[in-house]
Amino acid sequence: MAKVLCVLFEDPITGYPKNYPKEDIPTIQNYAGGQTLPNPKSIDFKPGHLLGSVSGELGLKTYLEKLGHNFIVTADKEGEDSLFEREMLDAEIIISQPFWPAYLTEERIAKAKKLKLVITAGIGSDHIDLNAAIEKKITVAEVTNSNSISVAEHAVMMILSLVRNYISSYDYVVKGGWNIADCVSRAYDLEGMNVGTFGAGRIGLAILKRLKPFDVRLHYTDKYRLSAETEKELNLTYHENIESLVKSIDVLTINCPLHPETDEIINEQLIQKMRKGTYLINTARGKICNTDAVVNALQSGHLAGYAGDVWYPQPAPRNHPWRTMPHHGMTSHISGATLSAQARYASGVKEILECWFENRSIRTDYLIVQNGQLAGAGAHAYTTKN
Ligand SMILES: NC(=O)C1=CN([C@@H]2O[C@H](COP(=O)(O)OP(=O)(O)OC[C@H]3O[C@@H](n4cnc5c(N)ncnc54)[C@H](O)[C@@H]3O)[C@@H](O)[C@H]2O)C=CC1
């Protein structure tokens, strides 16, 4: 029987919820692009309940224990004395979410001698050393599409929040003020601005589609050009590279994976090429941006605002400079972990596990690494160090 180690974020400080604001969540039929939703044979949880925290157990406990597997759930993931570090030594399967990532470094992978399958409950498998997974022939899979719209909605919210100066205006009200001049001295309409995405895959394209009705001018760059039909429908301007993109826009949203090509691609030099007063929204991965370059550009006024929900490392230390830099709208990594998204990625993990234990193929769309090479979604969007 297999040992399945699952690293999940901590329960709410008030305890596991006894009730929720809504009784249920909408049923989504299909993803944009036609991919079908996860289709496990059954689920043992109620969609709309908190699944991603330790007590939620991703809804997997009944299924795995019925099959006789040893299922261990923990939030304790950092350092050599952590439960994760001790339990991973003989785990066959490791599951974690990017929001509270179980970092699988080369060293940890070398220690986890029985490891065969790593599942990202969500999207983005950069917390796993993919080169090491390739070398050890470990399968890496994620639940592609499960929270793409969740993130797109969050990014649109953050764009509007920054441009319209929502966050500090809200603060004045809470503090009892009525400081109209303070609030509007940094507030603009989004209408007419040039907005661009670095990466126009599932999330980037969904953001572009959601922004179209705001009457903005839309731009993008990506390794793969979108169809002429899509470019026409959204009136998109395509840029050959990110340098060209950033020179033309007022708002940049980042929507590519973190991999060797994109690691700290947003650095001081690139920020200097941006228009003064650019707003930067990063819901992709913290390490795509150089931490200090962002802080310095906000302090100098070259960037007008920065928002996002991704940091490095996660959880971010209490003294991380992005917590206190000016004009930021950061949240902890939550955009892809709505209750709606959790239901989809928990179902997707269940589907992947059913395939694994029943010797059926995992969908190509879910694969990042298989048989010692990048595969499926991973071969499309990632590169390795070499
Ligand atoms: N904040 C959150 O909760 C979440 C964040 N994410 C992040 O968003 C990323 C994107 O997700 P999806 O849109 O679903 O992935 P996707 O694979 O559909 O799209 C990524 C796009 O980035 C492009 N790309 C990759 N490297 C590039 C490069 N060097 N230059 C230009 N384009 C490049 C790819 O061609 C692809 O079109 C994930 O990898 C993950 O890191 C994803 C889900 C949740």
The ligand as an ORCA input file, in Angstrom:
! r2SCAN-3c Opt
* xyz 0 1
  N      -1.958     33.017     -7.960
  C      -2.502     31.828     -8.131
  O      -3.276     31.370     -7.283
  C      -2.213     31.041     -9.366
  C      -1.121     31.336    -10.150
  N      -0.896     30.625    -11.308
  C       0.318     30.928    -12.069
  O      -0.036     31.364    -13.369
  C       0.782     30.690    -14.323
  C       0.086     30.641    -15.657
  O      -1.030     29.782    -15.574
  P      -1.866     29.365    -16.876
  O      -2.292     30.566    -17.629
  O      -2.874     28.399    -16.432
  O      -0.731     28.625    -17.680
  P      -0.632     28.391    -19.254
  O       0.368     27.326    -19.449
  O      -1.991     28.212    -19.827
  O      -0.052     29.783    -19.789
  C       1.233     30.206    -19.558
  C       1.695     30.951    -20.776
  O       2.991     31.506    -20.502
  C       3.723     31.430    -21.712
  N       5.154     31.512    -21.446
  C       5.936     30.672    -20.736
  N       7.220     31.094    -20.748
  C       7.230     32.224    -21.474
  C       8.270     33.118    -21.859
  N       9.537     32.911    -21.482
  N       7.937     34.184    -22.629
  C       6.667     34.386    -23.030
  N       5.645     33.574    -22.696
  C       5.929     32.506    -21.918
  C       3.340     30.085    -22.307
  O       3.610     30.025    -23.677
  C       1.845     30.044    -21.995
  O       1.055     30.553    -23.048
  C       1.059     29.331    -13.670
  O       2.197     28.710    -14.189
  C       1.203     29.703    -12.230
  O       2.546     30.039    -11.944
  C      -1.753     29.660    -11.734
  C      -2.873     29.361    -11.013
  C      -3.143     29.939     -9.696
*
